[in-house]
Amino acid sequence: MNRPEVLRKHARLYLSCEAEGDPNIRLLGELRATQAIDLLVKYVDYNDGTAGLSLSHIPAAQALVQIGDPSVPKLRDALRHGNSVWTGDRSIYRFAAAAALGEMHRQDPAN
């Protein structure tokens, strides 16, 4: 199995279960796993159950921020057309996408 297949499998494993997944999703960000962008964007609004506006509770959004520029086009699409697969709530999904894009801009205003 090559690296992209391992990363996709790892991302699917995390997203197929809700428990104890945050370290796995954070690893995808640390690895800058561009192969996982589609999957991370799909679940960008999944949170750790804590209410708040901080990205610290939204691991997929954090991972996309760490991946950086390669995730921007998919996040922009999510902001325009996305809908949550978890809750069906478009506003929470769009908030998470916007928050990730905002954090990227905060870290690098040139973007």
C-alpha positions in Angstrom: 0.0 0.0 0.0 1.5 3.4 -1.0 1.4 6.5 1.1 -1.8 8.1 -0.4 -3.7 4.9 0.1 -2.5 4.7 3.7 -3.6 8.3 4.3 -7.0 7.7 2.8 -7.5 4.6 4.7 -6.5 6.3 7.9 -8.9 9.2 7.2 -11.8 6.8 6.5 -11.0 4.9 9.7 -11.2 8.1 11.7 -14.3 9.4 10.1 -16.1 6.0 10.3 -16.1 6.2 14.1 -16.9 9.1 16.3 -14.9 8.1 19.4 -11.2 8.9 20.1 -10.6 10.2 16.6 -9.1 13.6 17.1 -5.5 12.4 17.3 -5.9 10.7 14.0 -7.4 13.6 12.2 -4.8 15.9 13.7 -2.1 13.6 12.3 -3.5 14.1 8.8 -2.9 17.8 9.3 0.5 17.4 10.7 1.4 15.2 7.7 -0.1 17.8 5.4 -2.0 14.9 3.8 -3.3 16.5 0.6 -4.8 13.2 -0.3 -7.3 13.6 2.6 -8.5 17.0 1.6 -11.8 15.8 0.1 -12.6 13.7 3.1 -11.7 16.4 5.6 -13.8 19.0 3.7 -16.7 16.6 3.7 -16.6 16.4 7.5 -15.2 19.9 8.1 -18.0 20.6 10.6 -17.5 17.5 12.8 -16.6 18.7 16.3 -15.5 17.2 19.6 -18.9 17.9 21.2 -17.7 21.2 22.8 -19.7 24.3 21.8 -17.7 27.4 20.8 -16.3 29.3 18.0 -12.7 28.1 18.3 -11.2 25.8 15.7 -9.7 23.8 18.6 -13.0 21.9 18.7 -13.2 21.3 15.0 -10.3 18.8 14.1 -11.0 18.5 10.4 -10.9 22.3 10.0 -7.7 22.4 12.0 -6.2 19.8 9.7 -7.2 21.7 6.6 -5.5 24.8 8.0 -2.3 22.9 8.6 -2.5 21.5 5.0 -2.8 25.1 3.9 -3.1 26.3 0.3 -3.9 23.0 -1.4 -7.2 22.9 0.6 -8.3 26.4 -0.2 -10.3 25.6 -3.5 -12.2 22.8 -1.8 -13.0 25.0 1.3 -14.2 27.8 -1.0 -16.5 25.3 -2.8 -17.8 24.1 0.6 -18.5 27.6 1.7 -20.5 28.3 -1.5 -22.3 24.9 -2.0 -21.6 22.6 1.0 -24.0 21.0 3.4 -23.2 18.9 6.5 -23.3 15.2 6.2 -23.4 15.0 10.1 -26.3 17.3 10.9 -27.8 18.4 7.6 -27.2 22.0 8.9 -25.7 24.1 6.1 -24.9 27.1 8.4 -22.6 25.1 10.8 -20.9 23.5 7.8 -20.3 26.8 6.1 -19.1 28.4 9.4 -16.5 25.7 9.8 -15.3 26.2 6.2 -15.2 30.0 6.7 -13.4 29.6 10.0 -10.7 27.5 8.4 -10.2 29.9 5.5 -10.1 32.8 8.0 -7.5 31.1 10.1 -5.4 30.5 7.0 -5.6 34.1 6.1 -4.8 35.2 9.7 -1.6 33.0 9.6 -0.7 34.3 6.1 -2.4 37.5 5.1 -0.9 37.3 1.6 -3.5 34.6 0.9 
